[in-house]
Amino acid sequence: MAACLLSVATLCGASTPRKVLTLDKGWGIKPITNTVRKAKLDPVTLPHTWNAHYLPGTTTYNREMMVYKRTLEVTPEMEGKRLFLYFEGANSAADVFVNYQTVAHHLGGYTAFCTEITDYVKAGDNDLEVWVSNAFRSDVLPISGDFNVYGGLHRPCHLIVTEQNCISPLFYASPGVLVHQDRVTDDEARFTVETRLSLKDMSKPVTVKTQVLDAEGKQVAACESNVNVPCDNVRQPLAIENPTLWDGVDNPYLYTVQVDLYQDGKQLDQVVEKTGFRYFKADPEKGFFLNGKPYDLHGFCRHEDIAGKGSALTAEDYQTDLNLIKEIGATAVRLAHYPHAKPMYDMSDENGLILWTEIPLVGPGGYGYTGYVGNEPLKEHARQVLKELVYQNINHPSICFWGIFNELLITDDFFQAYDNPVAFAKELNGLYKSLDPSRLTCFATCVDQTNYHGCSDLIAWNKYFGWNEGDQIGPFMDNVKAHAGGHPVGVSEYGFGGSTKQHLCPINDKDKELGSMHPEEFQAISHELNWEALSQRPYLWAKIIWVFSDFQSFIRHEGDTEGINDKGLVTYDRKTRKDAFYFYKANWNKAPMLHLCDQRFTERQHANTQVKVYTTAADATLYVNGKKVGKKKADKLHRIVWEGITLQPGENTIEVSTKAGKEELKESCVWTLK
């Protein structure tokens, strides 16, 4: 392939010796089964996945190995420098070759990895090749789960260029600057900045200079350490008096940690990281506290999956999701069921979203496999991914919870597990604590939690009640709390499917067997019942909806589209907010809003119906076919329902209106009675 120019990503200051170049263009791809030496490569741009779409007419997708190739140009400016390839994510197993020599092998598609290629390149054009496989393996997580495993270089790739002495990008592909929060209070933040070094030239001592800047750029802490002998790790204790705390959505305040490496007065390297200081806890009776104050955690689980792109998301895709999450008024997001890409953590830091992030130790999601097999290679992979998750993301104040597993099953009267995962779950909990004692650990279960006592700080439940039984979740969680052994309990998943193309009138069809149908109206009713029960229980440390948006899952045969899990409150393409989205927006976001439900339910079979709105206003007025029906007040869940509305044959114009200060809010639609 022809040589391609590299676009520079200014991740560090342009005046510093380190350069980070994004390798997004110039790639070609072919199946590894195409062994013809000069086989044509299909051009692609990163991030990329080869199975964003199902095979035509099926819910089957390719789990195979593909070969990515491009030319890597080593310019004269790189002479005498060190070169590192940094992959943000290659799903799920990758082998990297430079000039046909193996330079890296990595398992796991949801964490980054980095390898040095200095000794494998020459001036000019070099051949870069990556073999990527998403084929099922019993030694690579996940081995189960209700989601598709997208294959490919589905996250960006970079070339890092440094001096001979540098801040290392090789330590579990971390930024090389790790901020450990030792003790944070309103009066003082005590922390340790750990800098990982890679030193090739110790002819003279090197100096590590660290400074911490506030949001206005003022230095508030600094430390300088001299290194006289080969060393790969410098730890510098620092403190800030009266810090401005990172306070969730109310004030997501960030500090800048800048580390510079010098030798003989010359700057060799610089790494700049953002972080925030906060303290938190979960109380078994009073729920979650942030910086000493009660802080209600409510929000979504989220998958990295968008129609037409799979998990190969762009910056614009992350911004779209963030805007929707902010619009609804969520305070927390559970990143299901694997480490998500860097933009999600960065944006959550900047916008005050509290995160639960987890390793892909996942089961069962409808699969026959229960999420865990006790072979040593799989356990070693889990340990590896856990370390990568922590070290790559330790600086993010948004992360408050490290997740150990999702729905690992235990053999009981209903399930048959492959191996008992409890001992290993306890080991992983201990590993989290040894790497980062400042955060809380948790798991999400769908089986008797008492099996897992001692596996984490917190307990959470994935629990789904039918559309007409959502109020049962309250008594269920009361019973969970009573048998939690003093552990704080929360809800990690609840919800119901909702198709924007399937509709039924709940007034006339309450007892109808839905089967595989997921009427949008029934999803909304389910969430109303669930939220009413959950919102009355302040002891819950989290209340997390399944799920933010629809996503692909090849085992799903329900709703209006095969292979789609439609429990999202937003459609797969992010273009449509379902009625349930507006229910939560009315309850979570204080901004003025009015939403008329059932607008997509345009063709009706029953003359007798109801009209429902969600609103932050105290009341609203209904008009049917231009005639005023009446004004009603909103209930405690911000609903207004007019019962016993009679539609006329043919078209019926439904309109609702209210006042928000001086602004009039209106919504209308047309329902046709057949």
C-alpha positions in Angstrom: 0.0 0.0 0.0 1.1 3.6 -0.6 2.6 5.5 2.3 0.1 7.6 4.2 0.6 10.8 6.1 0.0 10.7 9.9 -2.3 13.1 11.5 -1.0 14.6 14.7 -3.2 14.4 17.8 -2.1 17.1 20.2 -2.5 15.1 23.3 0.6 16.8 24.8 1.9 20.3 24.4 3.1 20.9 20.9 6.4 22.2 22.2 7.3 19.0 24.2 9.5 16.3 22.7 6.7 13.7 22.8 4.5 13.5 19.8 1.3 11.4 19.5 0.3 10.6 15.9 -3.1 9.1 15.1 -3.0 6.1 12.7 -6.6 6.3 11.5 -6.3 6.4 7.7 -4.6 4.2 5.1 -5.7 0.8 6.4 -6.8 -2.1 4.4 -8.5 -5.3 5.5 -9.0 -8.9 4.3 -10.0 -12.2 5.9 -7.0 -14.2 7.0 -8.5 -17.1 5.1 -7.7 -15.2 1.9 -4.1 -16.5 1.7 -3.4 -15.1 -1.8 -0.2 -13.1 -1.3 -1.3 -10.1 -3.3 -5.0 -10.3 -2.3 -6.9 -7.1 -2.6 -7.4 -5.2 0.6 -10.7 -3.3 1.3 -9.9 0.2 2.5 -11.1 1.1 5.9 -10.6 4.0 8.4 -10.3 3.5 12.2 -12.2 2.9 14.3 -13.5 0.0 12.4 -15.4 -3.3 12.9 -16.2 -5.8 10.3 -19.5 -7.1 11.8 -21.6 -4.0 12.6 -24.3 -5.7 10.4 -25.7 -9.2 10.6 -25.2 -11.5 7.6 -28.2 -10.8 5.3 -31.4 -12.4 6.4 -29.9 -13.7 9.7 -29.0 -12.7 13.2 -25.6 -14.3 12.7 -22.4 -12.3 12.6 -18.8 -13.2 11.7 -16.6 -14.4 14.5 -13.3 -14.9 12.7 -9.8 -13.5 12.1 -9.2 -10.5 9.8 -5.9 -8.9 8.8 -5.4 -5.1 8.9 -2.5 -3.7 6.9 -1.0 -0.3 6.3 2.3 1.4 5.6 4.0 3.1 8.6 6.3 5.9 7.5 9.3 6.6 9.8 10.3 10.2 9.0 13.8 11.8 9.4 12.5 13.6 12.4 12.0 10.3 14.2 15.7 9.3 13.9 17.1 8.6 17.3 13.7 8.5 18.9 11.7 5.7 20.5 8.5 4.6 18.8 5.6 3.0 20.5 2.3 1.6 18.9 -0.7 2.3 21.2 -3.9 0.5 20.4 -7.0 1.7 22.4 -8.9 -1.5 21.6 -8.5 -4.5 19.3 -11.4 -6.9 19.7 -10.8 -9.6 20.9 -7.3 -11.0 20.3 -4.6 -9.3 18.4 -1.2 -10.1 17.0 0.9 -7.1 15.8 3.7 -7.4 13.2 6.1 -4.8 12.0 8.1 -5.7 8.9 6.8 -9.3 9.4 8.2 -9.5 12.9 6.0 -10.2 15.9 6.0 -7.2 18.2 2.9 -7.8 20.4 0.2 -10.3 21.3 -2.8 -9.1 23.3 -6.0 -10.7 24.6 -9.1 -8.7 25.3 -10.8 -6.1 23.1 -11.9 -3.5 25.6 -8.6 -2.3 27.1 -5.7 -0.7 25.5 -2.2 -2.2 24.9 1.1 -0.7 23.9 4.3 -2.1 22.4 7.6 -0.6 21.5 8.7 -1.0 17.9 11.9 1.1 17.9 14.2 -1.9 17.0 11.8 -3.2 14.3 11.5 -0.2 12.0 13.7 1.4 9.4 13.7 4.9 7.9 11.0 5.3 5.3 8.1 2.9 4.7 7.5 0.0 7.0 4.8 -2.7 6.9 2.4 -2.7 9.8 0.1 -5.7 10.1 -2.5 -6.6 12.8 -4.2 -9.9 12.9 -7.5 -9.4 14.9 -9.9 -12.2 15.9 -13.2 -12.1 17.7 -13.6 -15.9 17.5 -15.0 -17.5 20.7 -12.2 -18.6 23.1 -12.5 -20.1 26.5 -9.5 -18.1 27.6 -10.7 -14.7 26.6 -13.5 -12.7 28.3 -16.4 -12.4 27.7 -17.4 -16.0 27.2 -21.1 -15.1 27.6 -23.4 -12.1 27.6 -26.5 -10.6 26.0 -24.5 -8.5 23.4 -22.5 -9.0 20.3 -18.7 -9.1 20.3 -17.6 -6.8 17.5 -14.4 -7.7 15.8 -11.7 -5.3 14.7 -9.6 -2.3 15.5 -12.8 -0.7 16.9 -10.9 2.0 18.8 -8.2 4.4 17.7 -4.5 3.5 17.2 -1.6 5.9 17.7 2.2 6.1 17.2 3.9 7.7 20.2 7.3 9.2 19.6 9.6 10.0 22.6 13.2 10.6 23.6 15.4 7.7 24.8 14.3 8.6 28.4 10.6 8.9 28.7 7.5 8.5 30.9 6.6 5.0 30.0 3.4 4.2 28.0 4.2 0.5 28.5 2.9 0.1 32.1 -0.4 -1.7 31.3 -0.9 0.9 28.6 -1.6 3.5 31.3 -0.8 7.2 30.8 2.3 6.6 32.9 1.2 9.2 35.5 -1.1 7.7 38.1 -2.8 9.7 40.8 -3.6 7.8 44.0 -6.1 9.5 46.3 -4.8 8.7 49.7 -7.2 10.8 51.9 -9.7 13.5 50.8 -11.7 15.7 53.0 -13.3 19.2 52.7 -10.2 20.6 54.3 -7.4 18.7 52.5 -6.7 16.4 49.6 -3.7 14.1 50.2 -2.6 12.1 47.1 0.4 10.4 45.6 1.5 11.0 42.0 3.2 7.8 40.7 5.2 8.3 37.5 6.3 5.2 35.5 9.7 5.7 33.8 11.5 4.0 31.0 15.2 5.2 31.1 17.7 4.1 28.4 20.4 6.7 29.2 21.6 7.2 32.8 24.8 9.0 32.0 23.4 11.9 33.9 20.6 12.1 36.6 17.1 12.7 35.5 14.5 14.9 37.3 10.8 14.4 37.6 9.0 17.7 38.1 5.3 17.5 39.0 2.9 20.3 39.4 -0.8 20.4 40.0 -2.8 23.3 38.5 -6.3 24.4 39.4 -9.0 25.2 36.8 -7.6 28.7 36.3 -4.1 27.4 35.7 -2.7 28.4 39.1 -0.2 26.1 40.6 -1.5 24.6 43.9 1.0 21.8 44.5 4.4 20.8 43.2 7.2 18.3 43.8 10.6 17.6 42.2 12.5 14.3 42.5 16.0 13.4 41.2 16.7 10.0 39.8 20.4 9.0 40.0 20.1 5.2 39.3 18.0 3.2 36.9 14.4 3.4 38.2 11.0 2.6 36.7 8.8 4.2 39.3 8.8 7.6 41.2 6.2 8.3 43.8 5.6 11.9 45.0 3.3 12.7 47.9 1.4 15.9 47.5 -1.4 17.8 49.3 -3.9 20.6 48.5 -5.5 22.6 51.3 -9.2 23.5 51.0 -9.5 21.8 47.6 -12.4 22.4 45.3 -14.1 19.0 45.3 -15.3 17.2 42.2 -19.0 17.3 43.2 -20.9 15.3 40.5 -23.2 17.2 38.2 -23.3 20.2 40.5 -19.6 21.0 40.1 -17.4 18.6 38.2 -14.2 20.5 39.1 -11.0 19.2 37.6 -7.3 19.8 38.4 -4.5 19.3 35.9 -1.5 17.1 36.9 1.5 17.9 34.7 4.6 15.8 34.9 7.8 16.8 33.1 11.0 14.8 32.7 14.3 16.6 32.5 18.0 15.6 32.1 20.9 18.1 32.2 18.4 20.9 32.0 16.7 19.6 28.8 13.1 18.7 28.8 12.7 15.1 27.6 9.0 14.3 28.1 5.7 15.6 29.4 2.4 13.9 30.3 -0.6 15.9 31.3 -3.6 14.3 33.1 -6.9 15.6 34.5 -8.2 14.5 37.8 -10.7 15.5 40.5 -10.7 15.0 44.3 -13.8 13.7 46.1 -14.8 11.3 48.8 -17.8 9.0 48.9 -19.4 6.1 50.7 -22.5 3.9 50.5 -24.6 3.5 53.7 -26.9 0.4 54.0 -29.7 2.5 55.4 -29.2 5.9 53.7 -27.8 5.1 50.3 -24.9 6.9 48.5 -23.1 9.9 49.8 -20.8 12.2 47.8 -18.5 14.6 49.7 -20.5 14.0 52.9 -23.9 14.7 51.4 -26.7 12.4 50.2 -26.4 12.0 46.4 -29.0 10.1 44.5 -27.5 7.8 41.9 -30.0 7.2 39.1 -29.2 6.5 35.4 -28.5 3.9 32.8 -26.5 0.9 31.9 -24.9 1.7 28.5 -23.4 -0.4 25.7 -21.0 0.8 23.1 -23.1 0.0 20.1 -24.7 2.3 17.5 -26.7 1.3 14.4 -24.4 0.9 11.4 -21.2 1.2 13.4 -21.3 -1.5 16.1 -18.7 -0.5 18.7 -16.6 1.5 16.3 -17.7 4.9 17.7 -16.5 8.4 16.8 -16.1 11.4 19.1 -19.4 12.7 17.7 -21.2 9.4 18.8 -20.0 9.8 22.3 -21.1 13.4 22.4 -24.6 12.4 21.1 -24.9 9.9 23.9 -23.6 12.3 26.5 -26.1 15.0 25.4 -29.0 12.5 25.8 -27.8 11.4 29.2 -27.5 15.0 30.4 -30.9 15.9 28.9 -32.7 13.2 30.9 -31.0 14.2 34.1 -29.1 11.1 34.9 -26.4 11.3 37.6 -24.8 7.8 37.1 -24.0 5.4 34.3 -23.0 1.8 34.5 -20.6 0.9 31.7 -21.9 -2.5 30.7 -20.3 -5.1 30.5 -16.7 -4.2 29.8 -14.3 -1.3 30.0 -15.5 1.5 27.7 -13.4 3.7 25.5 -11.5 6.8 26.8 -14.0 9.5 25.6 -16.7 8.1 27.9 -14.5 8.4 31.0 -13.3 11.9 30.0 -16.7 13.2 29.2 -18.1 11.8 32.5 -15.3 13.6 34.4 -16.1 16.8 32.7 -19.9 16.6 33.2 -20.1 15.1 36.6 -21.5 11.6 35.8 -20.6 8.9 38.4 -19.5 5.7 36.8 -19.6 2.0 37.6 -17.1 0.3 35.3 -16.4 -3.4 35.1 -14.4 -6.2 33.6 -16.1 -8.5 31.0 -16.7 -11.4 33.4 -20.3 -11.8 32.2 -23.1 -14.3 32.2 -25.6 -15.5 31.3 -27.8 -13.2 29.3 -29.8 -16.1 27.9 -26.8 -18.0 26.8 -26.2 -21.7 27.8 -22.8 -20.7 29.2 -22.8 -19.2 32.7 -20.1 -16.7 32.3 -17.2 -18.5 34.1 -15.1 -21.5 33.5 -12.4 -22.3 36.1 -9.5 -22.7 33.7 -6.3 -20.9 34.7 -5.9 -19.1 31.3 -9.3 -17.5 31.7 -8.6 -16.5 35.2 -5.2 -15.0 34.2 -7.0 -13.0 31.5 -9.5 -11.7 34.0 -6.6 -10.6 36.2 -4.9 -8.9 33.3 -8.0 -7.0 32.2 -8.6 -5.9 35.7 -5.1 -4.4 36.0 -5.5 -2.7 32.7 -8.9 -1.3 33.6 -7.5 0.2 36.9 -4.2 1.5 35.7 -5.6 3.0 32.5 -8.4 4.8 34.3 -7.3 5.4 37.9 -7.1 9.2 37.3 -10.8 9.6 36.5 -12.8 11.0 39.4 -16.1 9.9 37.7 -15.3 6.3 38.5 -16.5 5.4 42.0 -17.2 1.7 41.5 -15.1 -1.2 40.2 -17.3 -4.0 39.0 -16.2 -7.6 39.5 -18.8 -9.5 37.5 -22.3 -9.5 36.0 -24.7 -12.4 36.6 -22.2 -15.2 37.3 -24.4 -18.2 38.1 -24.1 -20.7 40.9 -25.4 -24.2 40.6 -28.8 -24.3 42.4 -32.3 -25.8 41.9 -32.6 -23.8 38.6 -29.1 -23.2 37.2 -26.2 -25.5 36.4 -23.0 -23.6 36.5 -19.8 -24.9 34.9 -17.6 -24.1 37.9 -18.2 -22.3 41.2 -16.9 -18.7 40.7 -17.1 -17.5 44.3 -13.5 -18.1 45.3 -12.2 -16.3 42.2 -14.7 -13.4 42.6 -13.2 -12.9 46.1 -9.7 -13.0 44.6 -10.6 -10.3 42.1 -12.1 -8.2 44.8 -8.8 -8.4 46.7 -6.9 -7.5 43.6 -9.0 -4.4 43.0 -8.4 -3.4 46.6 -4.7 -3.9 46.4 -4.4 -1.7 43.3 -6.9 1.0 44.4 -8.2 0.9 47.9 -9.9 4.4 47.4 -12.9 3.0 45.4 -15.7 0.7 46.2 -16.2 -2.8 44.6 -19.5 -4.2 43.5 -21.2 -6.9 41.5 -24.5 -7.4 39.7 -26.4 -10.6 40.5 -29.6 -12.4 39.4 -29.1 -15.3 41.8 -29.2 -15.5 45.6 -26.8 -12.8 46.8 -25.9 -14.7 50.0 -23.7 -16.9 47.8 -21.5 -13.9 47.2 -21.2 -12.4 50.6 -17.6 -11.3 51.1 -17.0 -10.8 47.4 -17.4 -7.0 47.3 -18.2 -3.9 49.3 -21.6 -3.4 47.6 -24.4 -5.6 46.2 -26.7 -4.8 43.3 -29.5 -6.8 41.6 -30.6 -7.2 38.0 -34.3 -7.8 38.4 -37.0 -7.7 35.8 -40.7 -7.7 36.6 -43.4 -7.8 34.0 -45.0 -4.6 32.7 -47.9 -4.9 35.1 -45.9 -6.0 38.1 -43.2 -3.4 38.4 -44.4 -2.3 41.8 -43.2 -5.7 43.1 -39.6 -4.6 42.9 -40.0 -2.6 46.1 -40.9 -5.5 48.4 -38.3 -7.6 46.6 -35.5 -5.2 47.4 -36.7 -4.9 51.0 -36.2 -8.6 51.3 -32.8 -8.3 49.6 -31.8 -5.7 52.1 -32.9 -7.8 55.0 -30.6 -10.7 53.9 -27.6 -8.6 52.7 -25.5 -9.1 55.7 -25.0 -5.4 56.2 -23.9 -4.7 52.7 -25.5 -1.7 51.0 -27.8 -2.9 48.2 -28.8 -1.3 44.9 -30.5 -2.0 41.6 -28.1 -2.5 38.7 -30.7 -3.4 36.0 -34.5 -3.1 35.6 -36.7 -2.4 32.6 -38.9 -3.7 29.8 -38.7 -3.9 26.0 -40.2 -1.1 24.0 -40.8 -1.0 20.3 -41.6 2.3 18.6 -43.4 0.3 15.9 -45.6 -1.8 18.2 -48.5 -0.4 20.1 -51.5 -1.6 22.2 -54.0 0.3 24.2 -53.4 -0.5 27.8 -56.9 0.5 28.7 -58.5 -2.3 26.7 -55.7 -4.8 26.5 -54.4 -5.0 30.1 -54.8 -8.8 30.2 -53.5 -9.4 26.7 -50.6 -11.9 26.5 -47.9 -9.9 24.8 -45.7 -12.8 23.8 -42.8 -11.4 21.9 -44.5 -8.0 21.4 -43.0 -5.0 23.2 -45.5 -2.2 22.8 -44.0 1.2 23.6 -46.9 2.0 26.0 -46.2 -1.1 28.1 -42.6 -0.2 28.5 -43.6 3.2 29.8 -46.1 1.7 32.3 -43.4 -0.8 33.5 -41.0 2.1 34.2 -43.6 4.1 36.0 -44.3 1.2 38.4 -40.7 0.4 38.9 -39.6 4.0 39.6 -42.5 4.7 42.0 -41.3 1.7 44.1 -37.6 2.4 43.8 -37.8 6.2 44.5 -39.5 5.5 47.8 -36.4 3.5 49.1 -33.6 5.8 50.0 -31.4 2.9 51.2 -30.7 2.0 47.6 -27.2 3.1 46.7 -28.0 3.1 43.0 -31.0 2.8 40.7 -29.8 1.9 37.2 -32.1 1.3 34.2 -31.5 -1.4 31.6 -30.7 0.2 29.2 -29.8 3.6 27.7 -30.3 2.6 24.0 -31.3 -0.4 22.0 -28.4 -2.6 20.8 -27.7 -5.7 18.8 -27.8 -9.1 20.5 -28.0 -12.1 18.2 -29.9 -14.2 20.7 -32.9 -11.8 20.8 -36.1 -12.8 18.9 -38.6 -10.2 20.1 -40.0 -6.8 19.5 -40.1 -5.5 15.9 -36.6 -6.5 14.8 -34.8 -9.8 15.1 -31.4 -9.6 16.9 -32.1 -6.4 18.8 -32.5 -5.9 22.5 -35.1 -3.1 22.6 -35.1 -2.3 26.3 -33.4 1.0 25.5 -35.1 4.3 26.3 -33.5 5.6 23.0 -33.6 3.8 19.7 -30.5 2.0 18.3 -29.8 4.9 15.9 -30.2 7.5 18.7 -32.8 9.4 16.6 -35.9 8.7 18.8 -36.6 9.1 22.4 -39.2 6.6 23.6 -42.0 7.7 25.9 -40.3 6.2 28.9 -37.3 8.5 28.3 -39.6 11.5 28.8 -41.0 9.9 32.0 -37.6 10.0 33.6 -36.8 13.4 32.1 -39.9 14.7 33.9 -38.7 13.1 37.2 -34.9 13.7 36.9 -34.5 17.0 35.1 -36.1 20.2 36.5 -36.0 22.0 33.2 -39.5 22.9 31.9 -40.9 20.1 29.7 -44.1 18.7 28.4 -44.4 15.4 26.5 -47.6 13.9 25.0 -47.4 10.1 25.2 -48.4 7.6 22.5 -47.7 10.0 19.6 -46.6 7.1 17.4 -49.7 5.1 18.2 -51.5 6.7 15.3 -53.9 4.0 14.2 -56.5 3.0 16.8 -59.0 0.2 17.1 -60.8 1.3 20.2 -62.8 4.5 20.6 -62.3 4.6 24.4 -58.8 5.6 25.4 -56.7 7.7 27.7 -54.4 10.7 27.1 -51.2 10.8 29.2 -48.5 13.4 29.5 -45.3 13.7 31.4 -44.4 17.2 32.5 -42.5 19.2 35.1 -45.3 21.7 35.2 -47.9 21.7 37.9 -50.8 21.1 35.5 -51.7 20.9 31.8 -54.8 21.3 29.6 -56.1 18.8 27.1 -57.9 19.6 23.8 -59.4 17.0 21.5 -60.4 18.0 18.1 -60.1 21.6 19.1 -62.4 21.3 22.1 -61.2 21.8 25.6 -61.5 18.7 27.7 -60.1 20.2 30.9 -57.1 21.1 33.0 -55.6 18.5 35.4 -52.8 18.6 38.0 -49.7 16.4 37.7 -49.2 13.6 40.3 -46.0 13.0 42.3 -44.5 11.1 39.3 -45.1 14.1 37.0 -47.9 12.4 35.1 -51.3 13.7 34.0 -53.8 11.2 32.7 -57.2 12.0 31.2 -59.3 8.8 31.3 -62.4 8.0 29.3 -61.6 10.0 26.2 -63.8 9.0 23.2 -62.3 9.2 19.8 -64.4 9.9 16.7 -64.2 7.8 13.6 -61.4 9.1 11.4 -58.7 11.6 12.4 -58.6 13.0 15.9 -56.3 15.9 16.9 -54.9 15.6 20.4 -53.3 18.7 21.9 -51.9 19.4 25.3 -50.5 22.7 26.6 -49.1 24.3 29.8 -47.2 27.3 31.0 -43.5 27.4 32.0 -43.2 30.9 33.3 -44.0 33.1 30.4 -43.4 30.3 27.9 -46.2 28.2 26.6 -45.4 24.5 26.0 -47.5 22.6 23.5 -47.5 19.2 21.9 -50.0 17.6 19.5 -50.6 14.5 17.4 -53.3 12.9 15.3 -54.8 9.5 16.1 -57.0 7.8 13.5 -59.8 5.6 14.6 -60.3 2.8 12.1 
